[in-house]
Amino acid sequence: MQLSSTVSLLGLLCTVAATLWLTYRQLHSRGLKGEQLGLALNAGGTLPINVCFCTDDTDLRATAVAMRSVLANAATPKRVKFHVVTTPELTQLFKELLGEFLPEAEVQVYSNDKMLKRISSLVTYRASSNVRRELASVFNFAPFFLPDFLLGRSLQQDMHRLILLDTDTVMLGDVGTLHDLGLRGKAVAAVRSCRQRIDTFIDFDVLRLLVKPGTLKLRPTDCIASRSVMVIDVPRWRSENISGKISNWLVRYRDQPLGEDLWTKSLTVPPLTLALDRSFHDLGAEWDCMWLGEESLTMTESKELRGLKMTHADLKLLGLTQTRYGEFKPGIHRCAAKSKLLHFGGSLKPWTQPMRQGPENKCAMPAAAPPSPRGWAREGEAEEFLECKELRFVNCSSLWWAYLTDEQDCGLKDFDKEYRLDAFQYKKKPHGTGKTAAEHVASISAATQDAETDGKTEGEQRSTES
């Protein structure tokens, strides 16, 4: 009887497999490829939603917040699979820590030393670029080669689409809408951000010397393609050789004579923009609440804020002042009310300045439900309400901290930067030599207790580093 049941089950499985294979062949025979094929196969909403991050930042709190916000606001969280690209040295540690502190998340960690070295050979830092040297990190460019890290030369049908997020983001919308979005024949969907124009970065006089007239459709006044969130159609990305085009532009920049800069003020926006050459699908304003980490508003944003006709009482309530150039600070971001994605671009990262003194950037209260009953404001913080304008504000950082528990804050801190020189934790066992997540948490607790009785406190050491 048991043998008969087993045979019946195997027969059923074979039938299902054969049906799926025939469906796949029929779709191919109808000429459905790339995006159309993936959407057709996912008609029932069963394919995984692949969300990707590229980072070698040993402070995993940012990555954890991004992941938790994705899961909290996903209509079908069980479909979400996270993929993290990092260094070979950090692979095991990332697996352990994310597994320990985010047990609800399905996470795969990848590394490819050969690929990282190849990217490193393409990346060039020039002092004349007017950007911070750390932005020349290989992991700032790894997203442009994401299919190679995750898939190699193969193509799995359940990974025909990849959603790339920066780690300094908070997802307030349903990530499934990005996965199921029609890209209208484009390889990439991204936000068309007009906060800055492309001629802010690219020297078109130099560009004209490198390409023949009519080769590019790009215009100096074009808006940029933001990479805070990108939806990649893998088959079309590969067929259009987007990674190869980006590589070619990086080589051109690398081989330029000194003093002849094709681009400045950014290392990643220009090569991506040139490679796409205006050919990307715009995700729209609902995914465009960015620069929440900037210290002040731009002139254009300040002008828009004046259009609200704020009173002196409003300005005082929000702690607003004006610079000598007429820019408001701190930042006031009304976009948070309806946005599906918050991006903490800029130097004011919530996790690096947990006890910031003075007025903080303010965000309009999101329409999305907060992840806990306590609401969006942190304990001890007040919501600001502008009565005549029916606007409610909270510290932007509070929207980020809402997705991090105290335990995760402690266990996922930047253990490399904060504890590398700490004799209590790393006397005989250097970082990256097999420490488990449990050992990591225990060492944090022990280091904290020992530091309280030491002549020079650990707090003094950390304040110097940060």
C-alpha positions as CSV (number, residue, x, y, z in Angstrom):
1,M,0.0,0.0,0.0
2,Q,2.8,2.4,1.0
3,L,4.7,1.5,-2.3
4,S,1.6,2.2,-4.3
5,S,1.2,5.7,-2.6
6,T,4.9,6.5,-3.3
7,V,4.5,5.6,-7.0
8,S,1.4,7.7,-7.3
9,L,3.1,10.7,-5.8
10,L,6.1,10.3,-8.1
11,G,3.7,10.1,-11.1
12,L,2.0,13.3,-10.0
13,L,5.3,15.1,-9.6
14,C,6.4,14.0,-13.1
15,T,3.1,15.2,-14.5
16,V,3.5,18.6,-12.9
17,A,7.1,18.9,-14.1
18,A,6.1,17.9,-17.7
19,T,3.3,20.4,-17.7
20,L,5.6,23.2,-16.6
21,W,8.2,22.3,-19.2
22,L,5.6,22.2,-22.0
23,T,4.2,25.6,-20.9
24,Y,7.7,27.0,-21.0
25,R,8.3,25.6,-24.5
26,Q,5.0,26.9,-25.7
27,L,5.8,30.4,-24.4
28,H,9.1,30.3,-26.2
29,S,7.5,29.1,-29.4
30,R,5.1,32.1,-29.2
31,G,8.2,34.4,-29.2
32,L,7.9,35.5,-25.6
33,K,11.4,36.3,-24.3
34,G,12.9,38.2,-21.4
35,E,10.4,40.3,-19.6
36,Q,7.3,38.9,-21.3
37,L,8.4,35.3,-20.7
38,G,9.1,36.0,-17.0
39,L,5.7,37.8,-16.5
40,A,3.9,35.0,-18.3
41,L,5.5,32.4,-16.1
42,N,4.6,34.5,-13.0
43,A,1.0,35.0,-13.9
44,G,0.0,33.2,-10.7
45,G,2.4,35.3,-8.6
46,T,4.5,32.3,-7.5
47,L,8.0,33.2,-8.7
48,P,10.4,34.5,-6.0
49,I,11.0,38.2,-5.7
50,N,14.8,38.7,-5.8
51,V,16.0,41.7,-3.8
52,C,19.7,42.4,-4.0
53,F,22.3,44.4,-2.1
54,C,26.0,44.9,-2.7
55,T,28.1,45.9,0.3
56,D,31.3,45.3,2.2
57,D,30.1,47.5,5.1
58,T,30.5,45.6,8.3
59,D,27.8,47.7,9.9
60,L,24.9,45.4,8.9
61,R,22.2,47.5,10.6
62,A,21.5,49.4,7.4
63,T,21.1,46.2,5.4
64,A,18.9,44.8,8.1
65,V,16.6,47.8,8.1
66,A,16.2,47.7,4.3
67,M,15.4,44.0,4.5
68,R,12.9,44.3,7.3
69,S,11.1,47.2,5.7
70,V,10.8,45.2,2.5
71,L,9.3,42.2,4.3
72,A,7.0,44.4,6.5
73,N,5.4,46.1,3.5
74,A,5.4,43.2,1.0
75,A,2.0,41.7,0.1
76,T,3.6,38.3,-0.2
77,P,6.7,38.3,2.0
78,K,7.2,34.6,1.6
79,R,8.1,35.2,-2.0
80,V,10.9,37.5,-1.1
81,K,14.5,36.2,-1.4
82,F,17.5,38.4,-0.5
83,H,20.8,38.3,-2.2
84,V,23.9,40.0,-0.7
85,V,27.2,40.4,-2.7
86,T,30.2,41.0,-0.5
87,T,33.9,40.0,-0.1
88,P,35.1,36.4,0.4
89,E,36.4,37.4,3.9
90,L,33.0,38.6,5.0
91,T,30.8,35.9,3.4
92,Q,30.5,33.5,6.3
93,L,30.2,36.3,8.9
94,F,27.4,37.9,7.0
95,K,25.6,34.6,6.7
96,E,25.8,34.0,10.5
97,L,24.8,37.4,11.6
98,L,21.9,37.9,9.2
99,G,20.7,34.4,10.0
100,E,20.9,35.1,13.7
101,F,19.2,38.5,13.8
102,L,16.9,38.2,10.8
103,P,15.6,34.6,11.0
104,E,12.4,35.6,9.1
105,A,14.5,36.5,6.0
106,E,15.7,34.1,3.4
107,V,19.2,35.4,2.6
108,Q,21.9,34.1,0.3
109,V,25.4,35.6,0.4
110,Y,27.7,35.7,-2.6
111,S,31.2,36.5,-3.5
112,N,33.4,36.2,-6.5
113,D,37.0,37.2,-6.0
114,K,37.9,37.0,-9.7
115,M,34.9,39.3,-10.5
116,L,35.9,41.8,-7.7
117,K,39.4,42.0,-9.0
118,R,38.2,42.6,-12.5
119,I,35.9,45.5,-11.4
120,S,38.8,46.9,-9.3
121,S,40.9,47.1,-12.4
122,L,38.3,49.3,-14.0
123,V,37.7,51.7,-11.1
124,T,39.8,54.9,-11.0
125,Y,39.9,57.5,-8.3
126,R,41.0,61.0,-9.3
127,A,41.4,63.9,-6.8
128,S,39.9,66.1,-9.4
129,S,36.6,64.2,-9.3
130,N,35.6,66.1,-6.2
131,V,34.2,63.0,-4.5
132,R,35.2,61.2,-1.3
133,R,37.8,58.5,-1.9
134,E,35.6,55.8,-0.3
135,L,33.1,56.2,-3.2
136,A,35.7,54.5,-5.3
137,S,34.9,51.2,-3.5
138,V,34.5,48.2,-5.7
139,F,31.1,47.7,-4.1
140,N,29.9,51.0,-5.4
141,F,30.3,49.5,-8.9
142,A,29.4,45.8,-8.2
143,P,25.6,46.5,-8.8
144,F,26.5,47.0,-12.5
145,F,27.6,43.4,-12.7
146,L,25.0,41.9,-10.5
147,P,23.8,39.2,-13.0
148,D,27.4,37.9,-13.2
149,F,27.7,37.6,-9.4
150,L,24.4,35.8,-8.9
151,L,24.1,33.7,-12.1
152,G,27.4,33.5,-13.8
153,R,26.8,32.5,-17.4
154,S,23.6,30.6,-16.6
155,L,20.1,32.0,-16.4
156,Q,17.5,30.6,-14.0
157,Q,13.9,31.4,-14.9
158,D,13.1,32.3,-11.3
159,M,15.8,35.0,-11.5
160,H,14.8,36.7,-14.7
161,R,14.3,39.9,-12.8
162,L,16.5,41.4,-10.0
163,I,15.6,44.3,-7.8
164,L,18.6,46.2,-6.6
165,L,18.4,48.4,-3.5
166,D,21.0,50.7,-1.9
167,T,21.5,49.7,1.7
168,D,20.5,53.1,3.0
169,T,16.9,52.7,1.9
170,V,13.6,52.1,3.7
171,M,10.9,50.4,1.6
172,L,7.4,51.6,2.3
173,G,5.7,50.1,-0.8
174,D,5.1,46.6,-1.9
175,V,8.2,45.2,-3.5
176,G,6.0,42.8,-5.5
177,T,4.8,45.7,-7.7
178,L,8.4,46.3,-8.8
179,H,8.8,42.6,-9.6
180,D,5.6,42.5,-11.7
181,L,6.1,45.8,-13.4
182,G,6.1,46.0,-17.2
183,L,9.3,47.6,-18.3
184,R,8.1,48.4,-21.8
185,G,11.0,46.7,-23.5
186,K,13.7,48.3,-21.4
187,A,16.5,46.5,-19.6
188,V,16.2,48.7,-16.5
189,A,13.7,50.6,-14.5
190,A,14.9,53.4,-12.3
191,V,13.8,56.8,-10.9
192,R,14.3,59.7,-13.3
193,S,15.7,62.1,-10.8
194,C,15.7,65.8,-11.8
195,R,17.3,67.1,-8.6
196,Q,20.5,67.2,-10.7
197,R,21.0,67.2,-14.5
198,I,23.5,65.1,-16.3
199,D,25.7,68.1,-17.3
200,T,26.4,68.5,-13.6
201,F,28.5,65.4,-13.8
202,I,29.6,64.9,-17.5
203,D,31.8,67.3,-19.4
204,F,30.1,67.3,-22.8
205,D,33.0,69.1,-24.4
206,V,35.3,66.1,-23.5
207,L,32.5,63.7,-24.5
208,R,32.3,65.1,-28.0
209,L,36.0,64.3,-28.5
210,L,35.4,60.7,-27.6
211,V,32.3,59.8,-29.6
212,K,31.1,60.5,-33.1
213,P,28.2,62.9,-33.6
214,G,24.9,61.2,-33.4
215,T,26.3,58.2,-31.5
216,L,24.5,59.1,-28.2
217,K,21.0,60.3,-27.6
218,L,22.0,61.8,-24.3
219,R,21.5,65.5,-23.8
220,P,23.2,67.8,-21.2
221,T,19.8,68.8,-19.7
222,D,18.6,65.2,-19.2
223,C,17.7,64.0,-15.7
224,I,19.8,61.3,-14.2
225,A,18.8,57.6,-13.6
226,S,19.0,57.2,-9.8
227,R,20.4,53.8,-8.6
228,S,18.8,53.9,-5.2
229,V,16.4,51.3,-6.6
230,M,16.8,49.6,-9.9
231,V,14.7,46.8,-11.5
232,I,16.8,44.7,-13.9
233,D,15.4,42.5,-16.7
234,V,18.3,40.1,-16.8
235,P,17.8,38.6,-20.3
236,R,17.5,42.1,-21.9
237,W,20.4,43.5,-19.7
238,R,22.6,40.8,-21.1
239,S,21.4,41.0,-24.7
240,E,22.1,44.8,-24.6
241,N,25.4,44.2,-22.9
242,I,24.8,46.9,-20.3
243,S,27.6,45.6,-18.1
244,G,30.0,45.7,-21.1
245,K,29.0,49.2,-22.0
246,I,29.6,50.4,-18.4
247,S,33.0,48.7,-18.4
248,N,33.9,50.5,-21.7
249,W,33.1,53.9,-20.2
250,L,35.0,53.1,-17.0
251,V,38.1,52.2,-19.2
252,R,37.7,55.5,-21.1
253,Y,37.6,57.4,-17.9
254,R,40.6,55.4,-16.5
255,D,42.7,56.0,-19.6
256,Q,42.1,59.8,-19.9
257,P,45.0,62.1,-19.5
258,L,45.2,63.9,-16.1
259,G,43.4,67.2,-16.2
260,E,40.9,66.0,-18.8
261,D,38.0,64.6,-16.8
262,L,35.1,63.1,-18.7
263,W,33.1,63.3,-15.4
264,T,33.3,64.7,-11.9
265,K,31.2,64.9,-8.7
266,S,30.1,61.3,-9.1
267,L,31.9,58.0,-10.0
268,T,28.9,55.8,-10.7
269,V,26.1,58.1,-12.1
270,P,28.0,59.0,-15.3
271,P,29.0,55.5,-16.6
272,L,25.5,54.2,-15.9
273,T,23.8,57.1,-17.6
274,L,26.1,56.9,-20.6
275,A,25.6,53.1,-20.9
276,L,21.8,53.4,-20.7
277,D,21.8,56.4,-23.1
278,R,18.2,57.5,-22.0
279,S,16.9,54.0,-22.5
280,F,15.3,53.1,-19.1
281,H,11.8,52.9,-17.7
282,D,11.0,55.7,-15.2
283,L,9.6,54.3,-11.9
284,G,7.9,57.6,-11.2
285,A,7.8,60.1,-8.3
286,E,6.3,57.6,-5.9
287,W,9.7,55.9,-5.7
288,D,11.6,59.3,-5.5
289,C,12.0,60.4,-1.9
290,M,15.7,60.8,-1.8
291,W,18.5,62.8,-0.1
292,L,17.1,62.4,3.4
293,G,20.6,62.5,4.7
294,E,21.5,65.9,3.2
295,E,22.1,68.7,5.8
296,S,20.1,71.3,3.8
297,L,17.6,71.6,0.9
298,T,18.7,72.8,-2.5
299,M,17.7,76.2,-3.7
300,T,14.9,74.7,-5.8
301,E,13.6,72.7,-2.9
302,S,13.8,75.8,-0.6
303,K,11.8,77.8,-3.1
304,E,9.1,75.1,-3.2
305,L,9.0,75.1,0.6
306,R,8.5,78.9,0.6
307,G,5.5,78.3,-1.6
308,L,3.8,76.7,1.4
309,K,3.7,80.1,3.0
310,M,5.0,79.0,6.3
311,T,4.7,81.3,9.2
312,H,7.5,82.2,11.6
313,A,5.8,79.9,14.1
314,D,6.0,77.0,11.6
315,L,9.7,77.7,11.0
316,K,10.4,77.8,14.7
317,L,8.5,74.6,15.3
318,L,10.5,72.7,12.7
319,G,13.8,74.3,13.8
320,L,14.3,75.8,10.3
321,T,17.0,78.4,9.5
322,Q,18.3,79.8,6.3
323,T,21.8,79.8,5.0
324,R,23.3,82.9,3.5
325,Y,22.3,81.6,0.1
326,G,18.7,81.2,1.1
327,E,18.7,77.4,1.5
328,F,16.7,76.0,4.4
329,K,18.3,73.7,6.9
330,P,17.6,71.1,8.2
331,G,15.9,69.3,5.4
332,I,12.1,69.2,5.2
333,H,10.9,66.3,3.1
334,R,7.2,66.2,2.3
335,C,7.7,63.4,-0.2
336,A,7.8,60.9,2.7
337,A,4.0,61.1,3.1
338,K,3.2,59.2,-0.1
339,S,6.5,57.7,-1.1
340,K,7.1,54.0,-1.5
341,L,10.8,54.3,-0.9
342,L,12.9,56.5,1.4
343,H,16.6,57.0,0.5
344,F,19.0,58.4,3.1
345,G,21.4,59.7,0.5
346,G,23.9,62.2,2.0
347,S,26.2,62.3,5.0
348,L,23.6,62.2,7.8
349,K,23.0,58.4,8.1
350,P,20.6,57.6,11.0
351,W,22.8,54.7,12.2
352,T,26.0,56.8,12.3
353,Q,24.4,59.7,14.3
354,P,22.0,58.1,16.8
355,M,22.4,61.0,19.3
356,R,22.6,64.0,16.9
357,Q,22.5,67.3,18.6
358,G,20.4,70.2,17.2
359,P,17.4,70.1,14.8
360,E,17.1,67.0,12.6
361,N,15.8,66.6,9.1
362,K,12.0,66.3,9.2
363,C,9.9,64.0,7.1
364,A,6.1,64.1,6.6
365,M,4.3,61.3,8.4
366,P,4.1,58.3,5.9
367,A,0.7,57.1,4.8
368,A,2.1,53.5,5.3
369,A,1.4,51.8,8.6
370,P,4.3,51.9,11.1
371,P,5.9,48.5,11.8
372,S,5.0,48.6,15.5
373,P,2.2,49.9,17.8
374,R,4.5,52.7,19.1
375,G,4.1,54.6,15.8
376,W,6.7,56.3,13.8
377,A,8.2,58.6,16.4
378,R,10.9,57.3,18.7
379,E,10.5,57.2,22.4
380,G,10.7,60.7,23.8
381,E,10.3,62.4,20.4
382,A,7.3,64.5,19.6
383,E,5.5,64.8,16.3
384,E,5.2,68.3,14.8
385,F,1.9,69.3,13.5
386,L,1.3,72.4,11.2
387,E,-2.4,73.0,11.8
388,C,-3.2,75.3,8.9
389,K,-1.4,73.1,6.4
390,E,-2.6,69.7,7.7
391,L,1.0,68.4,7.7
392,R,2.5,66.2,10.4
393,F,6.3,65.8,10.7
394,V,8.6,63.4,12.5
395,N,12.4,63.1,12.5
396,C,13.4,61.4,9.3
397,S,15.8,59.2,11.3
398,S,12.8,57.9,13.3
399,L,11.4,56.3,10.1
400,W,14.6,54.3,9.8
401,W,14.9,53.3,13.5
402,A,11.3,52.1,13.4
403,Y,12.6,49.0,11.6
404,L,15.4,48.1,14.0
405,T,15.0,46.3,17.4
406,D,17.3,47.0,20.3
407,E,18.8,43.5,19.9
408,Q,19.5,44.0,16.2
409,D,21.0,47.5,17.0
410,C,23.4,45.9,19.4
411,G,24.3,42.7,17.5
412,L,24.7,44.2,14.0
413,K,26.7,47.3,14.8
414,D,29.9,48.0,12.9
415,F,31.9,45.3,14.6
416,D,34.9,45.9,12.4
417,K,35.3,49.6,12.9
418,E,34.1,49.7,16.5
419,Y,35.8,46.6,17.9
420,R,38.8,45.9,15.7
421,L,41.2,47.8,18.0
422,D,39.4,46.8,21.2
423,A,41.7,44.6,23.2
424,F,38.9,43.1,25.1
425,Q,37.3,41.4,22.0
426,Y,40.3,40.9,19.7
427,K,43.2,39.9,21.9
428,K,44.0,36.6,20.3
429,K,41.2,36.1,17.7
430,P,41.4,38.5,14.8
431,H,38.3,39.5,12.9
432,G,37.1,37.1,10.2
433,T,38.5,33.9,11.6
434,G,35.4,31.9,12.3
435,K,33.6,33.9,15.0
436,T,30.0,32.7,15.2
437,A,27.1,35.1,15.7
438,A,26.6,33.9,19.2
439,E,30.3,34.6,20.0
440,H,29.9,38.0,18.4
441,V,27.0,39.0,20.7
442,A,28.7,37.5,23.8
443,S,31.9,39.5,23.0
444,I,29.9,42.7,22.7
445,S,28.4,42.2,26.1
446,A,31.8,41.2,27.7
447,A,33.6,44.1,26.1
448,T,30.9,46.5,27.4
449,Q,31.2,45.2,30.9
450,D,35.1,45.2,30.9
451,A,35.2,48.7,29.4
452,E,33.2,50.1,32.3
453,T,36.0,49.2,34.7
454,D,38.9,50.1,32.4
455,G,40.9,53.3,32.9
456,K,40.1,54.5,29.3
457,T,36.5,53.7,28.5
458,E,35.5,52.1,25.2
459,G,33.1,55.0,24.7
460,E,36.1,57.4,24.5
461,Q,37.8,55.1,21.9
462,R,34.6,54.9,19.8
463,S,34.0,58.6,19.8
464,T,37.4,59.1,18.3
465,E,36.8,56.7,15.5
466,S,33.3,57.9,14.6
